[in-house]
Amino acid sequence: MSLTQRLIRIPAALLLAAGLAFGAVGTAQAQAAAPTEAAAATTAVPQVETAKPSDEAAENPYGLKAMIEHGDMVAKGVLGLLMIMSLGTWYLLVTKALEQRKLLREAKSVGAGSRFWTAGTLRQGSDSLAKDGAFRFIADTALEASQKHDGVLAGVDLGSWITTSLEEAGEEVEHRLQKGLAFLATVGSTSPFIGLFGTVWGILNALTAIGVAGQASIDKVAGPVGEALIMTAIGLAVAVPAVLGYNWLVGRNSTALHYVTTFGSKLRATLLASAARA
């Protein structure tokens, strides 16, 4: 074999050997990758879709709504009584506040330098006041007492008769102002105990549920105990506005009656002075 042929065969052999080597490496890599892919396929964990949180809030099975729907007659009766007392309390608070506001505004119309005292006569001054107002009522009563002082009343001192008439008118105004306050005092003093009665009844139901079930599981006692606590809270919620409103209205009544008494004293002095000049 010539040298040239040998030189040609050496590169060909090298190429063939390289090709066989690369082929063996590729086969080995494929064989090595196959178990890996199989293992990955075996160990792959399927993706589980997580549930999206619900936008709607879970309904409370032990709240006020559940008590109204599933409570017994005693619980509903206590709740209804407390609701009536609460409605009556707020009605009186609003109406009495408006009544006092009106009276305090009228007090400004009979103050010093007002049209009532600067009028030509007391009758003209009385006509300038609101027809259904307390001060108009007092003024008309005093004028009527000074004008109708004859017959049997002629033997009574005019000053004493006018004073008596003004006192009666003032007591009538005070009676109007005090009307309804007794209800507020009653609600403020009794509603906590009515709520407490509902609490005791709820605890009794809880103990009964425990006795029937034979075990103190939370699902047996949560409902009655929750009902008991709701009754206590409602009783206090009814009592607190009634007590605070009662004290507030009593204080404003005292201020209004001070204006009434002062006006009556001035009116009496004016009427007696007019009678003395006549």
GIBELUR-V733944 format. One record per residue. N is the residue number from 1. RES is the residue in one letter. PSI is psi as a letter, one per 40 degrees, with the letter a starting at -180 (NA if undefined). D_LAST is the distance of its C-alpha to the last C-alpha in Angstrom with 1 decimal. Layout:
n=[N	N]
res=[RES	RES]
psi=[PSI	PSI]
d_last=[D_LAST	D_LAST]
This chain:
n=[1	2	3	4	5	6	7	8	9	10	11	12	13	14	15	16	17	18	19	20	21	22	23	24	25	26	27	28	29	30	31	32	33	34	35	36	37	38	39	40	41	42	43	44	45	46	47	48	49	50	51	52	53	54	55	56	57	58	59	60	61	62	63	64	65	66	67	68	69	70	71	72	73	74	75	76	77	78	79	80	81	82	83	84	85	86	87	88	89	90	91	92	93	94	95	96	97	98	99	100	101	102	103	104	105	106	107	108	109	110	111	112	113	114	115	116	117	118	119	120	121	122	123	124	125	126	127	128	129	130	131	132	133	134	135	136	137	138	139	140	141	142	143	144	145	146	147	148	149	150	151	152	153	154	155	156	157	158	159	160	161	162	163	164	165	166	167	168	169	170	171	172	173	174	175	176	177	178	179	180	181	182	183	184	185	186	187	188	189	190	191	192	193	194	195	196	197	198	199	200	201	202	203	204	205	206	207	208	209	210	211	212	213	214	215	216	217	218	219	220	221	222	223	224	225	226	227	228	229	230	231	232	233	234	235	236	237	238	239	240	241	242	243	244	245	246	247	248	249	250	251	252	253	254	255	256	257	258	259	260	261	262	263	264	265	266	267	268	269	270	271	272	273	274	275	276	277	278]
res=[M	S	L	T	Q	R	L	I	R	I	P	A	A	L	L	L	A	A	G	L	A	F	G	A	V	G	T	A	Q	A	Q	A	A	A	P	T	E	A	A	A	A	T	T	A	V	P	Q	V	E	T	A	K	P	S	D	E	A	A	E	N	P	Y	G	L	K	A	M	I	E	H	G	D	M	V	A	K	G	V	L	G	L	L	M	I	M	S	L	G	T	W	Y	L	L	V	T	K	A	L	E	Q	R	K	L	L	R	E	A	K	S	V	G	A	G	S	R	F	W	T	A	G	T	L	R	Q	G	S	D	S	L	A	K	D	G	A	F	R	F	I	A	D	T	A	L	E	A	S	Q	K	H	D	G	V	L	A	G	V	D	L	G	S	W	I	T	T	S	L	E	E	A	G	E	E	V	E	H	R	L	Q	K	G	L	A	F	L	A	T	V	G	S	T	S	P	F	I	G	L	F	G	T	V	W	G	I	L	N	A	L	T	A	I	G	V	A	G	Q	A	S	I	D	K	V	A	G	P	V	G	E	A	L	I	M	T	A	I	G	L	A	V	A	V	P	A	V	L	G	Y	N	W	L	V	G	R	N	S	T	A	L	H	Y	V	T	T	F	G	S	K	L	R	A	T	L	L	A	S	A	A	R	A]
psi=[h	i	d	d	d	d	d	d	d	d	d	d	d	d	d	d	d	d	d	d	d	d	d	d	d	d	d	d	d	d	d	d	d	d	d	d	d	d	d	d	d	d	e	h	h	h	h	h	h	i	h	i	h	h	d	h	i	h	h	h	e	e	a	d	d	d	d	d	d	e	i	a	d	d	d	d	d	d	d	d	d	d	d	d	d	d	d	d	d	d	d	d	d	d	d	d	d	d	d	d	d	d	d	d	d	d	d	d	e	e	i	h	e	i	d	d	e	e	i	d	i	d	d	d	d	d	d	e	i	h	d	e	i	d	d	d	d	d	d	d	d	d	d	d	d	d	d	g	g	a	b	d	e	d	e	h	h	d	d	d	d	d	d	d	d	d	d	d	d	d	d	d	d	d	d	d	d	e	h	e	d	d	d	d	d	d	d	d	d	d	d	d	d	d	d	d	d	d	d	d	d	d	d	d	d	d	d	d	d	d	d	d	d	e	i	g	i	d	e	d	e	d	d	d	d	d	d	d	d	d	d	d	d	d	d	d	d	d	d	d	d	d	d	d	d	d	d	d	d	d	d	d	d	d	d	d	d	d	d	d	d	d	d	d	d	d	d	d	d	d	d	d	d	d	d	d	d	NA]
d_last=[172.9	172.4	169.8	167.8	167.4	166.4	163.8	162.3	162.2	160.4	157.1	157.3	157.5	154.7	152.5	153.5	152.7	149.3	148.5	149.4	147.3	144.2	144.7	144.9	141.8	139.9	141.0	140.0	136.5	136.1	137.2	134.9	131.9	132.4	131.6	128.6	127.2	127.9	126.2	123.2	123.0	123.4	120.7	118.2	114.9	113.3	109.8	107.1	104.0	100.9	98.0	95.1	91.8	89.5	86.3	84.5	83.0	84.3	82.0	80.7	81.9	79.6	76.3	73.1	74.6	77.6	75.4	73.5	76.7	78.8	76.4	76.3	73.4	71.9	71.8	70.3	67.7	66.6	66.5	64.5	61.9	61.6	61.2	58.4	56.6	57.0	55.7	52.6	52.0	52.1	50.0	47.2	47.6	47.1	44.3	42.3	42.9	41.6	38.5	37.7	38.4	35.9	33.2	33.9	33.8	30.3	29.2	30.0	27.6	24.6	25.9	24.6	24.5	24.8	23.5	21.0	19.1	19.8	18.5	15.7	13.6	14.5	16.0	18.3	19.2	20.1	22.2	24.1	25.4	28.6	28.2	30.5	29.4	28.2	25.2	24.1	24.5	22.4	19.5	19.7	19.9	16.8	14.8	16.5	15.8	12.0	12.2	15.1	14.0	15.6	19.0	21.0	18.4	16.0	18.3	17.9	15.6	13.0	14.4	17.8	17.4	16.2	19.0	21.5	20.7	21.1	24.3	25.7	25.1	26.8	29.7	30.2	30.6	32.9	34.9	35.5	36.6	38.9	40.5	44.2	44.6	46.3	49.0	49.6	50.0	52.4	54.4	54.6	55.9	58.2	59.8	62.2	63.5	63.9	65.9	67.8	68.7	70.2	72.1	73.6	74.6	76.2	78.2	79.3	80.6	82.5	84.1	85.1	86.6	88.6	89.9	90.9	92.7	94.3	93.6	90.6	91.3	88.5	88.4	87.6	84.7	83.2	81.3	79.6	78.9	77.4	75.3	74.1	73.1	71.3	69.2	68.3	67.3	65.2	63.3	62.5	61.5	59.0	57.6	57.1	54.6	52.7	52.3	51.5	49.1	47.3	46.8	45.7	43.1	41.8	41.3	39.4	37.2	36.3	35.3	33.2	31.4	30.6	28.7	27.0	25.9	24.8	22.6	21.1	20.2	18.6	16.6	15.4	14.4	12.5	10.6	9.8	8.7	6.3	5.1	5.4	3.8	0.0]
